[in-house]
Amino acid sequence: MDVKYNPLKHIPDPSLQAYFMLVLFTIWSVAFGLIAIFWLGFIGYNIMTSIIVHLSIIIPLVFTNAVFIDAERDGENWLEEWRAEQSRYKLFVNRIRTKNLVLWNPFKEA
């Protein structure tokens, strides 16, 4: 999990690279911890435990694949698109706030 070698290198913002790496690290740590607990015998074997252990590998694989494909998708263009979308959202939120609106009363000011 080194940014130099994985597809997260296409993300130009180092803070976002670190965020995605931290999320992936946490997911994989929980998955491997669950597998270790199972293999050490702290959890008894039954069908439900087997399903959970297998899903603890499949779900992080799918999630990691989705993150890597999304990072590779447009190279560096997706970050600018995301920032532009966030900027448009902030403009929209600021427009719908009513605390900065002043209603004009022509009878009071005339």
Biopython code that builds the backbone (N, CA, C, O; Angstrom):
import numpy as np
from Bio.PDB.StructureBuilder import StructureBuilder

atoms = [
    (1, "MET", "N", (0.841, -1.186, 0.000)),
    (1, "MET", "CA", (0.000, 0.000, 0.000)),
    (1, "MET", "C", (0.885, 1.247, 0.000)),
    (1, "MET", "O", (0.911, 2.011, 0.964)),
    (2, "ASP", "N", (1.589, 1.426, -1.078)),
    (2, "ASP", "CA", (2.426, 2.595, -1.255)),
    (2, "ASP", "C", (1.854, 3.420, -2.395)),
    (2, "ASP", "O", (1.548, 2.888, -3.462)),
    (3, "VAL", "N", (1.711, 4.706, -2.172)),
    (3, "VAL", "CA", (1.093, 5.576, -3.157)),
    (3, "VAL", "C", (1.941, 5.653, -4.434)),
    (3, "VAL", "O", (1.420, 5.967, -5.504)),
    (4, "LYS", "N", (3.227, 5.371, -4.326)),
    (4, "LYS", "CA", (4.076, 5.408, -5.517)),
    (4, "LYS", "C", (3.703, 4.314, -6.511)),
    (4, "LYS", "O", (3.909, 4.471, -7.715)),
    (5, "TYR", "N", (3.156, 3.212, -6.016)),
    (5, "TYR", "CA", (2.924, 2.048, -6.866)),
    (5, "TYR", "C", (1.454, 1.738, -7.117)),
    (5, "TYR", "O", (1.143, 1.021, -8.069)),
    (6, "ASN", "N", (0.547, 2.248, -6.305)),
    (6, "ASN", "CA", (-0.863, 1.932, -6.515)),
    (6, "ASN", "C", (-1.553, 3.063, -7.284)),
    (6, "ASN", "O", (-0.971, 4.135, -7.449)),
    (7, "PRO", "N", (-2.757, 2.844, -7.746)),
    (7, "PRO", "CA", (-3.449, 3.842, -8.574)),
    (7, "PRO", "C", (-3.792, 5.149, -7.860)),
    (7, "PRO", "O", (-4.220, 6.101, -8.513)),
    (8, "LEU", "N", (-3.621, 5.221, -6.557)),
    (8, "LEU", "CA", (-3.899, 6.482, -5.873)),
    (8, "LEU", "C", (-2.878, 7.555, -6.229)),
    (8, "LEU", "O", (-3.054, 8.718, -5.863)),
    (9, "LYS", "N", (-1.818, 7.184, -6.934)),
    (9, "LYS", "CA", (-0.821, 8.169, -7.358)),
    (9, "LYS", "C", (-1.411, 9.162, -8.355)),
    (9, "LYS", "O", (-0.847, 10.236, -8.561)),
    (10, "HIS", "N", (-2.539, 8.817, -8.977)),
    (10, "HIS", "CA", (-3.184, 9.722, -9.931)),
    (10, "HIS", "C", (-3.904, 10.867, -9.232)),
    (10, "HIS", "O", (-4.295, 11.836, -9.882)),
    (11, "ILE", "N", (-4.082, 10.771, -7.927)),
    (11, "ILE", "CA", (-4.735, 11.846, -7.171)),
    (11, "ILE", "C", (-3.649, 12.851, -6.795)),
    (11, "ILE", "O", (-2.724, 12.504, -6.060)),
    (12, "PRO", "N", (-3.741, 14.083, -7.282)),
    (12, "PRO", "CA", (-2.657, 15.041, -7.041)),
    (12, "PRO", "C", (-2.622, 15.610, -5.622)),
    (12, "PRO", "O", (-1.597, 16.147, -5.200)),
    (13, "ASP", "N", (-3.713, 15.503, -4.890)),
    (13, "ASP", "CA", (-3.776, 16.089, -3.549)),
    (13, "ASP", "C", (-3.275, 15.075, -2.516)),
    (13, "ASP", "O", (-3.917, 14.042, -2.325)),
    (14, "PRO", "N", (-2.146, 15.340, -1.842)),
    (14, "PRO", "CA", (-1.606, 14.375, -0.885)),
    (14, "PRO", "C", (-2.527, 14.101, 0.306)),
    (14, "PRO", "O", (-2.507, 13.002, 0.862)),
    (15, "SER", "N", (-3.332, 15.088, 0.701)),
    (15, "SER", "CA", (-4.226, 14.855, 1.835)),
    (15, "SER", "C", (-5.323, 13.855, 1.465)),
    (15, "SER", "O", (-5.716, 13.037, 2.298)),
    (16, "LEU", "N", (-5.817, 13.910, 0.234)),
    (16, "LEU", "CA", (-6.809, 12.931, -0.203)),
    (16, "LEU", "C", (-6.181, 11.554, -0.375)),
    (16, "LEU", "O", (-6.822, 10.543, -0.088)),
    (17, "GLN", "N", (-4.941, 11.501, -0.838)),
    (17, "GLN", "CA", (-4.240, 10.219, -0.926)),
    (17, "GLN", "C", (-4.131, 9.594, 0.458)),
    (17, "GLN", "O", (-4.395, 8.405, 0.635)),
    (18, "ALA", "N", (-3.740, 10.407, 1.440)),
    (18, "ALA", "CA", (-3.601, 9.904, 2.805)),
    (18, "ALA", "C", (-4.946, 9.460, 3.364)),
    (18, "ALA", "O", (-5.021, 8.445, 4.056)),
    (19, "TYR", "N", (-6.012, 10.208, 3.071)),
    (19, "TYR", "CA", (-7.332, 9.840, 3.558)),
    (19, "TYR", "C", (-7.760, 8.486, 3.004)),
    (19, "TYR", "O", (-8.199, 7.617, 3.757)),
    (20, "PHE", "N", (-7.632, 8.305, 1.685)),
    (20, "PHE", "CA", (-8.024, 7.033, 1.088)),
    (20, "PHE", "C", (-7.166, 5.883, 1.602)),
    (20, "PHE", "O", (-7.671, 4.784, 1.829)),
    (21, "MET", "N", (-5.881, 6.130, 1.785)),
    (21, "MET", "CA", (-5.008, 5.074, 2.312)),
    (21, "MET", "C", (-5.401, 4.714, 3.743)),
    (21, "MET", "O", (-5.370, 3.540, 4.112)),
    (22, "LEU", "N", (-5.769, 5.704, 4.548)),
    (22, "LEU", "CA", (-6.179, 5.443, 5.926)),
    (22, "LEU", "C", (-7.473, 4.635, 5.965)),
    (22, "LEU", "O", (-7.607, 3.714, 6.771)),
    (23, "VAL", "N", (-8.417, 4.974, 5.106)),
    (23, "VAL", "CA", (-9.677, 4.229, 5.065)),
    (23, "VAL", "C", (-9.431, 2.786, 4.631)),
    (23, "VAL", "O", (-9.968, 1.855, 5.233)),
    (24, "LEU", "N", (-8.622, 2.599, 3.588)),
    (24, "LEU", "CA", (-8.315, 1.247, 3.137)),
    (24, "LEU", "C", (-7.547, 0.465, 4.203)),
    (24, "LEU", "O", (-7.799, -0.723, 4.406)),
    (25, "PHE", "N", (-6.616, 1.128, 4.879)),
    (25, "PHE", "CA", (-5.862, 0.475, 5.953)),
    (25, "PHE", "C", (-6.798, 0.002, 7.059)),
    (25, "PHE", "O", (-6.660, -1.117, 7.554)),
    (26, "THR", "N", (-7.742, 0.843, 7.445)),
    (26, "THR", "CA", (-8.674, 0.481, 8.512)),
    (26, "THR", "C", (-9.552, -0.698, 8.112)),
    (26, "THR", "O", (-9.760, -1.621, 8.899)),
    (27, "ILE", "N", (-10.059, -0.663, 6.901)),
    (27, "ILE", "CA", (-10.917, -1.756, 6.441)),
    (27, "ILE", "C", (-10.152, -3.069, 6.419)),
    (27, "ILE", "O", (-10.651, -4.092, 6.888)),
    (28, "TRP", "N", (-8.937, -3.040, 5.872)),
    (28, "TRP", "CA", (-8.161, -4.281, 5.785)),
    (28, "TRP", "C", (-7.692, -4.757, 7.163)),
    (28, "TRP", "O", (-7.582, -5.962, 7.389)),
    (29, "SER", "N", (-7.416, -3.837, 8.078)),
    (29, "SER", "CA", (-7.021, -4.248, 9.432)),
    (29, "SER", "C", (-8.160, -4.969, 10.145)),
    (29, "SER", "O", (-7.942, -5.978, 10.816)),
    (30, "VAL", "N", (-9.363, -4.451, 9.996)),
    (30, "VAL", "CA", (-10.522, -5.114, 10.605)),
    (30, "VAL", "C", (-10.737, -6.487, 9.977)),
    (30, "VAL", "O", (-11.023, -7.456, 10.680)),
    (31, "ALA", "N", (-10.602, -6.568, 8.665)),
    (31, "ALA", "CA", (-10.798, -7.858, 7.982)),
    (31, "ALA", "C", (-9.767, -8.878, 8.443)),
    (31, "ALA", "O", (-10.122, -10.009, 8.777)),
    (32, "PHE", "N", (-8.500, -8.495, 8.465)),
    (32, "PHE", "CA", (-7.458, -9.437, 8.885)),
    (32, "PHE", "C", (-7.559, -9.764, 10.373)),
    (32, "PHE", "O", (-7.232, -10.876, 10.785)),
    (33, "GLY", "N", (-8.009, -8.807, 11.181)),
    (33, "GLY", "CA", (-8.223, -9.089, 12.599)),
    (33, "GLY", "C", (-9.317, -10.122, 12.807)),
    (33, "GLY", "O", (-9.182, -11.011, 13.646)),
    (34, "LEU", "N", (-10.389, -10.010, 12.054)),
    (34, "LEU", "CA", (-11.475, -10.983, 12.143)),
    (34, "LEU", "C", (-11.005, -12.372, 11.701)),
    (34, "LEU", "O", (-11.356, -13.378, 12.318)),
    (35, "ILE", "N", (-10.222, -12.417, 10.646)),
    (35, "ILE", "CA", (-9.698, -13.701, 10.173)),
    (35, "ILE", "C", (-8.740, -14.297, 11.200)),
    (35, "ILE", "O", (-8.754, -15.505, 11.433)),
    (36, "ALA", "N", (-7.910, -13.459, 11.812)),
    (36, "ALA", "CA", (-6.974, -13.958, 12.831)),
    (36, "ALA", "C", (-7.727, -14.506, 14.040)),
    (36, "ALA", "O", (-7.363, -15.552, 14.578)),
    (37, "ILE", "N", (-8.766, -13.811, 14.464)),
    (37, "ILE", "CA", (-9.569, -14.297, 15.597)),
    (37, "ILE", "C", (-10.188, -15.650, 15.261)),
    (37, "ILE", "O", (-10.246, -16.541, 16.109)),
    (38, "PHE", "N", (-10.650, -15.797, 14.022)),
    (38, "PHE", "CA", (-11.240, -17.066, 13.599)),
    (38, "PHE", "C", (-10.196, -18.182, 13.591)),
    (38, "PHE", "O", (-10.441, -19.276, 14.100)),
    (39, "TRP", "N", (-9.027, -17.895, 13.007)),
    (39, "TRP", "CA", (-7.995, -18.931, 12.898)),
    (39, "TRP", "C", (-7.376, -19.288, 14.254)),
    (39, "TRP", "O", (-6.917, -20.415, 14.441)),
    (40, "LEU", "N", (-7.359, -18.355, 15.186)),
    (40, "LEU", "CA", (-6.826, -18.644, 16.512)),
    (40, "LEU", "C", (-7.808, -19.422, 17.380)),
    (40, "LEU", "O", (-7.451, -19.898, 18.458)),
    (41, "GLY", "N", (-9.023, -19.547, 16.916)),
    (41, "GLY", "CA", (-9.992, -20.369, 17.620)),
    (41, "GLY", "C", (-10.840, -19.639, 18.636)),
    (41, "GLY", "O", (-11.536, -20.283, 19.422)),
    (42, "PHE", "N", (-10.806, -18.312, 18.649)),
    (42, "PHE", "CA", (-11.637, -17.570, 19.590)),
    (42, "PHE", "C", (-13.108, -17.592, 19.196)),
    (42, "PHE", "O", (-13.987, -17.410, 20.038)),
    (43, "ILE", "N", (-13.370, -17.817, 17.907)),
    (43, "ILE", "CA", (-14.734, -17.923, 17.404)),
    (43, "ILE", "C", (-14.934, -19.358, 16.950)),
    (43, "ILE", "O", (-14.135, -19.879, 16.172)),
    (44, "GLY", "N", (-15.978, -19.995, 17.422)),
    (44, "GLY", "CA", (-16.260, -21.359, 17.000)),
    (44, "GLY", "C", (-16.756, -21.398, 15.558)),
    (44, "GLY", "O", (-17.254, -20.400, 15.036)),
    (45, "TYR", "N", (-16.616, -22.549, 14.928)),
    (45, "TYR", "CA", (-17.015, -22.664, 13.525)),
    (45, "TYR", "C", (-18.497, -22.994, 13.407)),
    (45, "TYR", "O", (-19.000, -23.919, 14.045)),
    (46, "ASN", "N", (-19.172, -22.227, 12.588)),
    (46, "ASN", "CA", (-20.526, -22.537, 12.146)),
    (46, "ASN", "C", (-20.740, -21.849, 10.806)),
    (46, "ASN", "O", (-19.860, -21.133, 10.329)),
    (47, "ILE", "N", (-21.864, -22.053, 10.216)),
    (47, "ILE", "CA", (-22.115, -21.513, 8.877)),
    (47, "ILE", "C", (-22.096, -19.984, 8.884)),
    (47, "ILE", "O", (-21.525, -19.366, 7.986)),
    (48, "MET", "N", (-22.710, -19.383, 9.879)),
    (48, "MET", "CA", (-22.761, -17.916, 9.934)),
    (48, "MET", "C", (-21.362, -17.325, 10.093)),
    (48, "MET", "O", (-21.041, -16.322, 9.456)),
    (49, "THR", "N", (-20.538, -17.928, 10.925)),
    (49, "THR", "CA", (-19.163, -17.457, 11.096)),
    (49, "THR", "C", (-18.393, -17.577, 9.787)),
    (49, "THR", "O", (-17.638, -16.677, 9.421)),
    (50, "SER", "N", (-18.585, -18.683, 9.087)),
    (50, "SER", "CA", (-17.915, -18.876, 7.807)),
    (50, "SER", "C", (-18.333, -17.813, 6.797)),
    (50, "SER", "O", (-17.497, -17.294, 6.057)),
    (51, "ILE", "N", (-19.613, -17.492, 6.763)),
    (51, "ILE", "CA", (-20.102, -16.461, 5.844)),
    (51, "ILE", "C", (-19.493, -15.107, 6.192)),
    (51, "ILE", "O", (-19.066, -14.370, 5.304)),
    (52, "ILE", "N", (-19.454, -14.782, 7.471)),
    (52, "ILE", "CA", (-18.897, -13.497, 7.903)),
    (52, "ILE", "C", (-17.409, -13.409, 7.573)),
    (52, "ILE", "O", (-16.942, -12.371, 7.104)),
    (53, "VAL", "N", (-16.662, -14.487, 7.813)),
    (53, "VAL", "CA", (-15.223, -14.479, 7.520)),
    (53, "VAL", "C", (-14.981, -14.330, 6.016)),
    (53, "VAL", "O", (-14.090, -13.591, 5.600)),
    (54, "HIS", "N", (-15.766, -15.025, 5.212)),
    (54, "HIS", "CA", (-15.598, -14.899, 3.771)),
    (54, "HIS", "C", (-15.993, -13.501, 3.282)),
    (54, "HIS", "O", (-15.327, -12.944, 2.409)),
    (55, "LEU", "N", (-17.054, -12.939, 3.828)),
    (55, "LEU", "CA", (-17.449, -11.582, 3.457)),
    (55, "LEU", "C", (-16.423, -10.546, 3.917)),
    (55, "LEU", "O", (-16.281, -9.491, 3.299)),
    (56, "SER", "N", (-15.700, -10.852, 5.016)),
    (56, "SER", "CA", (-14.685, -9.914, 5.482)),
    (56, "SER", "C", (-13.508, -9.827, 4.526)),
    (56, "SER", "O", (-12.691, -8.913, 4.641)),
    (57, "ILE", "N", (-13.402, -10.753, 3.589)),
    (57, "ILE", "CA", (-12.398, -10.655, 2.534)),
    (57, "ILE", "C", (-13.008, -10.083, 1.261)),
    (57, "ILE", "O", (-12.388, -9.253, 0.596)),
    (58, "ILE", "N", (-14.198, -10.512, 0.920)),
    (58, "ILE", "CA", (-14.816, -10.091, -0.343)),
    (58, "ILE", "C", (-15.169, -8.603, -0.333)),
    (58, "ILE", "O", (-14.925, -7.909, -1.320)),
    (59, "ILE", "N", (-15.730, -8.110, 0.746)),
    (59, "ILE", "CA", (-16.145, -6.702, 0.802)),
    (59, "ILE", "C", (-14.950, -5.753, 0.708)),
    (59, "ILE", "O", (-15.013, -4.807, -0.078)),
    (60, "PRO", "N", (-13.854, -5.950, 1.469)),
    (60, "PRO", "CA", (-12.704, -5.062, 1.270)),
    (60, "PRO", "C", (-12.085, -5.161, -0.125)),
    (60, "PRO", "O", (-11.589, -4.165, -0.651)),
    (61, "LEU", "N", (-12.110, -6.349, -0.729)),
    (61, "LEU", "CA", (-11.598, -6.478, -2.097)),
    (61, "LEU", "C", (-12.409, -5.622, -3.067)),
    (61, "LEU", "O", (-11.847, -4.909, -3.898)),
    (62, "VAL", "N", (-13.718, -5.697, -2.955)),
    (62, "VAL", "CA", (-14.587, -4.918, -3.836)),
    (62, "VAL", "C", (-14.402, -3.422, -3.586)),
    (62, "VAL", "O", (-14.332, -2.635, -4.529)),
    (63, "PHE", "N", (-14.323, -3.036, -2.320)),
    (63, "PHE", "CA", (-14.159, -1.622, -1.972)),
    (63, "PHE", "C", (-12.821, -1.085, -2.465)),
    (63, "PHE", "O", (-12.762, 0.008, -3.029)),
    (64, "THR", "N", (-11.742, -1.847, -2.257)),
    (64, "THR", "CA", (-10.424, -1.421, -2.713)),
    (64, "THR", "C", (-10.392, -1.310, -4.231)),
    (64, "THR", "O", (-9.832, -0.358, -4.774)),
    (65, "ASN", "N", (-10.983, -2.268, -4.907)),
    (65, "ASN", "CA", (-11.042, -2.215, -6.362)),
    (65, "ASN", "C", (-11.803, -0.982, -6.829)),
    (65, "ASN", "O", (-11.380, -0.321, -7.777)),
    (66, "ALA", "N", (-12.905, -0.667, -6.186)),
    (66, "ALA", "CA", (-13.696, 0.506, -6.564)),
    (66, "ALA", "C", (-12.909, 1.798, -6.357)),
    (66, "ALA", "O", (-12.963, 2.698, -7.195)),
    (67, "VAL", "N", (-12.180, 1.894, -5.251)),
    (67, "VAL", "CA", (-11.380, 3.097, -4.985)),
    (67, "VAL", "C", (-10.268, 3.233, -6.021)),
    (67, "VAL", "O", (-10.027, 4.327, -6.530)),
    (68, "PHE", "N", (-9.594, 2.138, -6.334)),
    (68, "PHE", "CA", (-8.503, 2.190, -7.299)),
    (68, "PHE", "C", (-9.006, 2.515, -8.704)),
    (68, "PHE", "O", (-8.375, 3.296, -9.417)),
    (69, "ILE", "N", (-10.119, 1.934, -9.105)),
    (69, "ILE", "CA", (-10.671, 2.222, -10.433)),
    (69, "ILE", "C", (-11.111, 3.675, -10.517)),
    (69, "ILE", "O", (-10.913, 4.327, -11.542)),
    (70, "ASP", "N", (-11.712, 4.190, -9.438)),
    (70, "ASP", "CA", (-12.143, 5.582, -9.426)),
    (70, "ASP", "C", (-10.949, 6.527, -9.487)),
    (70, "ASP", "O", (-11.025, 7.574, -10.129)),
    (71, "ALA", "N", (-9.851, 6.173, -8.829)),
    (71, "ALA", "CA", (-8.659, 7.022, -8.863)),
    (71, "ALA", "C", (-8.030, 7.026, -10.253)),
    (71, "ALA", "O", (-7.484, 8.043, -10.683)),
    (72, "GLU", "N", (-8.101, 5.900, -10.957)),
    (72, "GLU", "CA", (-7.526, 5.809, -12.301)),
    (72, "GLU", "C", (-8.441, 6.369, -13.383)),
    (72, "GLU", "O", (-7.988, 6.678, -14.485)),
    (73, "ARG", "N", (-9.709, 6.496, -13.076)),
    (73, "ARG", "CA", (-10.735, 6.770, -14.082)),
    (73, "ARG", "C", (-10.374, 7.932, -14.999)),
    (73, "ARG", "O", (-10.291, 7.748, -16.214)),
    (74, "ASP", "N", (-10.162, 9.091, -14.461)),
    (74, "ASP", "CA", (-9.877, 10.265, -15.282)),
    (74, "ASP", "C", (-8.491, 10.819, -15.000)),
    (74, "ASP", "O", (-8.191, 11.949, -15.387)),
    (75, "GLY", "N", (-7.659, 10.065, -14.349)),
    (75, "GLY", "CA", (-6.345, 10.602, -13.998)),
    (75, "GLY", "C", (-6.507, 11.676, -12.948)),
    (75, "GLY", "O", (-6.949, 11.406, -11.832)),
    (76, "GLU", "N", (-6.149, 12.894, -13.309)),
    (76, "GLU", "CA", (-6.208, 13.986, -12.339)),
    (76, "GLU", "C", (-7.438, 14.867, -12.516)),
    (76, "GLU", "O", (-7.666, 15.770, -11.710)),
    (77, "ASN", "N", (-8.233, 14.624, -13.553)),
    (77, "ASN", "CA", (-9.372, 15.492, -13.834)),
    (77, "ASN", "C", (-10.485, 15.384, -12.803)),
    (77, "ASN", "O", (-11.208, 16.355, -12.583)),
    (78, "TRP", "N", (-10.642, 14.224, -12.164)),
    (78, "TRP", "CA", (-11.771, 14.054, -11.257)),
    (78, "TRP", "C", (-11.647, 14.954, -10.037)),
    (78, "TRP", "O", (-12.659, 15.359, -9.466)),
    (79, "LEU", "N", (-10.418, 15.273, -9.628)),
    (79, "LEU", "CA", (-10.253, 16.135, -8.456)),
    (79, "LEU", "C", (-10.753, 17.547, -8.750)),
    (79, "LEU", "O", (-11.426, 18.152, -7.916)),
    (80, "GLU", "N", (-10.429, 18.071, -9.925)),
    (80, "GLU", "CA", (-10.928, 19.405, -10.285)),
    (80, "GLU", "C", (-12.448, 19.405, -10.411)),
    (80, "GLU", "O", (-13.109, 20.359, -10.002)),
    (81, "GLU", "N", (-13.002, 18.328, -10.979)),
    (81, "GLU", "CA", (-14.460, 18.237, -11.086)),
    (81, "GLU", "C", (-15.102, 18.184, -9.708)),
    (81, "GLU", "O", (-16.143, 18.802, -9.484)),
    (82, "TRP", "N", (-14.491, 17.453, -8.785)),
    (82, "TRP", "CA", (-15.036, 17.350, -7.437)),
    (82, "TRP", "C", (-14.973, 18.694, -6.730)),
    (82, "TRP", "O", (-15.930, 19.089, -6.063)),
    (83, "ARG", "N", (-13.851, 19.405, -6.868)),
    (83, "ARG", "CA", (-13.734, 20.723, -6.241)),
    (83, "ARG", "C", (-14.732, 21.715, -6.827)),
    (83, "ARG", "O", (-15.302, 22.529, -6.101)),
    (84, "ALA", "N", (-14.945, 21.648, -8.143)),
    (84, "ALA", "CA", (-15.931, 22.539, -8.771)),
    (84, "ALA", "C", (-17.330, 22.219, -8.264)),
    (84, "ALA", "O", (-18.121, 23.129, -8.013)),
    (85, "GLU", "N", (-17.640, 20.945, -8.113)),
    (85, "GLU", "CA", (-18.949, 20.551, -7.588)),
    (85, "GLU", "C", (-19.128, 21.038, -6.157)),
    (85, "GLU", "O", (-20.206, 21.510, -5.795)),
    (86, "GLN", "N", (-18.082, 20.928, -5.338)),
    (86, "GLN", "CA", (-18.157, 21.419, -3.963)),
    (86, "GLN", "C", (-18.352, 22.926, -3.937)),
    (86, "GLN", "O", (-19.107, 23.441, -3.112)),
    (87, "SER", "N", (-17.679, 23.636, -4.831)),
    (87, "SER", "CA", (-17.825, 25.087, -4.898)),
    (87, "SER", "C", (-19.248, 25.473, -5.290)),
    (87, "SER", "O", (-19.823, 26.393, -4.709)),
    (88, "ARG", "N", (-19.825, 24.764, -6.286)),
    (88, "ARG", "CA", (-21.208, 25.048, -6.680)),
    (88, "ARG", "C", (-22.169, 24.760, -5.536)),
    (88, "ARG", "O", (-23.143, 25.486, -5.339)),
    (89, "TYR", "N", (-21.895, 23.696, -4.781)),
    (89, "TYR", "CA", (-22.761, 23.362, -3.657)),
    (89, "TYR", "C", (-22.694, 24.450, -2.590)),
    (89, "TYR", "O", (-23.724, 24.837, -2.038)),
    (90, "LYS", "N", (-21.499, 24.946, -2.297)),
    (90, "LYS", "CA", (-21.364, 26.006, -1.293)),
    (90, "LYS", "C", (-22.094, 27.270, -1.732)),
    (90, "LYS", "O", (-22.718, 27.944, -0.913)),
    (91, "LEU", "N", (-22.017, 27.595, -3.031)),
    (91, "LEU", "CA", (-22.756, 28.758, -3.527)),
    (91, "LEU", "C", (-24.254, 28.561, -3.355)),
    (91, "LEU", "O", (-24.959, 29.489, -2.958)),
    (92, "PHE", "N", (-24.744, 27.376, -3.647)),
    (92, "PHE", "CA", (-26.162, 27.081, -3.507)),
    (92, "PHE", "C", (-26.598, 27.181, -2.051)),
    (92, "PHE", "O", (-27.640, 27.763, -1.750)),
    (93, "VAL", "N", (-25.804, 26.616, -1.149)),
    (93, "VAL", "CA", (-26.158, 26.654, 0.275)),
    (93, "VAL", "C", (-26.162, 28.088, 0.787)),
    (93, "VAL", "O", (-27.030, 28.455, 1.580)),
    (94, "ASN", "N", (-25.213, 28.902, 0.351)),
    (94, "ASN", "CA", (-25.173, 30.295, 0.797)),
    (94, "ASN", "C", (-26.356, 31.090, 0.270)),
    (94, "ASN", "O", (-26.812, 32.027, 0.925)),
    (95, "ARG", "N", (-26.855, 30.730, -0.898)),
    (95, "ARG", "CA", (-28.010, 31.461, -1.446)),
    (95, "ARG", "C", (-29.299, 31.141, -0.710)),
    (95, "ARG", "O", (-30.168, 32.002, -0.579)),
    (96, "ILE", "N", (-29.433, 29.911, -0.228)),
    (96, "ILE", "CA", (-30.698, 29.570, 0.412)),
    (96, "ILE", "C", (-30.733, 29.951, 1.892)),
    (96, "ILE", "O", (-31.772, 29.821, 2.539)),
    (97, "ARG", "N", (-29.641, 30.406, 2.414)),
    (97, "ARG", "CA", (-29.668, 30.873, 3.801)),
    (97, "ARG", "C", (-30.466, 32.165, 3.876)),
    (97, "ARG", "O", (-30.330, 33.048, 3.029)),
    (98, "THR", "N", (-31.285, 32.256, 4.885)),
    (98, "THR", "CA", (-32.148, 33.432, 4.986)),
    (98, "THR", "C", (-31.654, 34.440, 6.003)),
    (98, "THR", "O", (-32.207, 35.538, 6.074)),
    (99, "LYS", "N", (-30.655, 34.126, 6.783)),
    (99, "LYS", "CA", (-30.228, 35.068, 7.813)),
    (99, "LYS", "C", (-29.565, 36.307, 7.213)),
    (99, "LYS", "O", (-29.545, 37.359, 7.853)),
    (100, "ASN", "N", (-29.016, 36.204, 5.984)),
    (100, "ASN", "CA", (-28.381, 37.349, 5.357)),
    (100, "ASN", "C", (-29.336, 38.140, 4.469)),
    (100, "ASN", "O", (-28.955, 39.175, 3.921)),
    (101, "LEU", "N", (-30.555, 37.673, 4.323)),
    (101, "LEU", "CA", (-31.511, 38.380, 3.493)),
    (101, "LEU", "C", (-32.123, 39.547, 4.264)),
    (101, "LEU", "O", (-32.430, 39.447, 5.452)),
    (102, "VAL", "N", (-32.284, 40.635, 3.557)),
    (102, "VAL", "CA", (-32.938, 41.804, 4.141)),
    (102, "VAL", "C", (-34.131, 42.120, 3.249)),
    (102, "VAL", "O", (-33.973, 42.380, 2.056)),
    (103, "LEU", "N", (-35.296, 42.096, 3.822)),
    (103, "LEU", "CA", (-36.490, 42.425, 3.057)),
    (103, "LEU", "C", (-36.644, 43.942, 2.985)),
    (103, "LEU", "O", (-36.509, 44.648, 3.985)),
    (104, "TRP", "N", (-36.923, 44.414, 1.801)),
    (104, "TRP", "CA", (-37.083, 45.846, 1.602)),
    (104, "TRP", "C", (-38.506, 46.244, 1.915)),
    (104, "TRP", "O", (-39.463, 45.700, 1.366)),
    (105, "ASN", "N", (-38.620, 47.186, 2.792)),
    (105, "ASN", "CA", (-39.928, 47.716, 3.179)),
    (105, "ASN", "C", (-40.004, 49.146, 2.679)),
    (105, "ASN", "O", (-39.407, 50.037, 3.282)),
    (106, "PRO", "N", (-40.727, 49.389, 1.584)),
    (106, "PRO", "CA", (-40.745, 50.747, 1.025)),
    (106, "PRO", "C", (-41.447, 51.743, 1.946)),
    (106, "PRO", "O", (-41.157, 52.936, 1.870)),
    (107, "PHE", "N", (-42.344, 51.308, 2.797)),
    (107, "PHE", "CA", (-43.050, 52.232, 3.679)),
    (107, "PHE", "C", (-42.164, 52.676, 4.845)),
    (107, "PHE", "O", (-42.322, 53.781, 5.365)),
    (108, "LYS", "N", (-41.256, 51.831, 5.243)),
    (108, "LYS", "CA", (-40.371, 52.168, 6.349)),
    (108, "LYS", "C", (-39.219, 53.052, 5.878)),
    (108, "LYS", "O", (-38.793, 53.946, 6.610)),
    (109, "GLU", "N", (-38.706, 52.818, 4.667)),
    (109, "GLU", "CA", (-37.541, 53.538, 4.200)),
    (109, "GLU", "C", (-37.902, 54.735, 3.334)),
    (109, "GLU", "O", (-37.028, 55.554, 3.052)),
    (110, "ALA", "N", (-39.139, 54.872, 2.902)),
    (110, "ALA", "CA", (-39.493, 55.973, 2.011)),
    (110, "ALA", "C", (-39.874, 57.219, 2.755)),
    (110, "ALA", "O", (-40.198, 58.233, 2.137)),
]
sb = StructureBuilder()
sb.init_structure("model")
sb.init_model(0)
sb.init_chain("A")
sb.init_seg("    ")
for serial, (resi, resn, name, xyz) in enumerate(atoms, 1):
    if name == "N":
        sb.init_residue(resn, " ", resi, " ")
    sb.init_atom(name, np.array(xyz, "f"), 0.0, 1.0, " ", f" {name:<3s}", serial, name[0])
structure = sb.get_structure()
